[in-house]
Amino acid sequence: MGALDIDLLKGDFPILSRRVHDKRLVFLDSAASSQKPAAVIDSMDRFQRERYANVHRGVYTIAEEATCAFEDARRRVARFVNARSPRELVFTRNATEAVNVVARAWGGANLGEGDVVVLTHMEHHANIVPWQMLAAAAGIEIRWIPLTADRRLDLTDLDRLLDGASLLAVTAMSNVLGTVNPVRPLADAAHAAGARVLVDACQHVPHFATDVQAWDADFMAFSAHKMLGPSGIGALWGREELLEAMPPSWAGAR
Ligand SMILES: Cc1ncc(COP(=O)(O)O)c(C=O)c1O
């Protein structure tokens, strides 16, 4: 592979041509939220100008075009993470909402007093607070996988922590430490203990090929705004049978 043509890549991002404090803009905060390339900005603009209508609500031409575009996006995103079917892919507002949907709908239906959810000390608040709320509302117990001195998961006591657990909710890649976690062995250990596995893949999806089947995960949350896409949209991937069995987390219009 040849050297990266940085100027060519930067040319894709209109914002990088502006100056800030009379200096050229250098943007290093993509882990929080990435800038958008012209292809994304143009595509969103084109949709608003040419095809905008309510999705799954009308049978006139542009409503059908909007619905097709929406479903095509669902197919592409599902394929991108190697889902078995687009039916496993639920669009959400962001990754935070995706985790909350699992906590409210799956957790609300399946977890109660004394049931155990295992988290790690490197989770983002999005994968902590929904479980703390469930602990306060339904009396679940939260157990924590600690960290080693070199900021990896300390798996010394993993079997004890997973003993009797209903869910392991773990980040694939830490937003603070950059640590990449061994998701498949963690999922194998969780499944052997009878627990389901939720993966927070917010930081993994922008950096690595992400394969929900290779991970043998049960749920996965991720977000468009950290990987060059628009803000305001994320995704919950889940095994179809688990999604089908979940009660709705919100009521009313889709
Ligand atoms: C690891 C991780 N999980 C979850 C989130 C929350 O993502 P969102 O903004 O899509 O809700 C973030 C955002 O910083 C993150 O880095």
The ligand as an SDF file (V2000), in Angstrom:
LIG
                    3D

 16 16  0  0  0  0  0  0  0  0999 V2000
  -17.6960    3.8200   23.9950 C   0  0  0  0  0  0  0  0  0  0  0  0
  -18.8750    4.7190   23.8260 C   0  0  0  0  0  0  0  0  0  0  0  0
  -20.0990    4.2370   24.0880 N   0  0  0  0  0  0  0  0  0  0  0  0
  -21.2170    4.9970   23.9590 C   0  0  0  0  0  0  0  0  0  0  0  0
  -21.1210    6.3150   23.5590 C   0  0  0  0  0  0  0  0  0  0  0  0
  -22.3880    7.1150   23.3980 C   0  0  0  0  0  0  0  0  0  0  0  0
  -22.6120    7.2780   22.0320 O   0  0  0  0  0  0  0  0  0  0  0  0
  -23.7920    8.1720   21.4540 P   0  0  0  0  0  0  0  0  0  0  0  0
  -23.2900    9.5710   21.4120 O   0  0  0  0  0  0  0  0  0  0  0  0
  -24.0420    7.6150   20.0890 O   0  0  0  0  0  0  0  0  0  0  0  0
  -24.9700    7.9940   22.3390 O   0  0  0  0  0  0  0  0  0  0  0  0
  -19.8630    6.8630   23.2920 C   0  0  0  0  0  0  0  0  0  0  0  0
  -19.7430    8.2880   22.9320 C   0  0  0  0  0  0  0  0  0  0  0  0
  -18.7680    8.9360   23.2620 O   0  0  0  0  0  0  0  0  0  0  0  0
  -18.7130    6.0440   23.4050 C   0  0  0  0  0  0  0  0  0  0  0  0
  -17.5030    6.5150   23.1320 O   0  0  0  0  0  0  0  0  0  0  0  0
  1  2  1  0
  2  3  1  0
  2 15  2  0
  3  4  2  0
  4  5  1  0
  5  6  1  0
  5 12  2  0
  6  7  1  0
  7  8  1  0
  8  9  2  0
  8 10  1  0
  8 11  1  0
 12 13  1  0
 12 15  1  0
 13 14  2  0
 15 16  1  0
M  END
$$$$
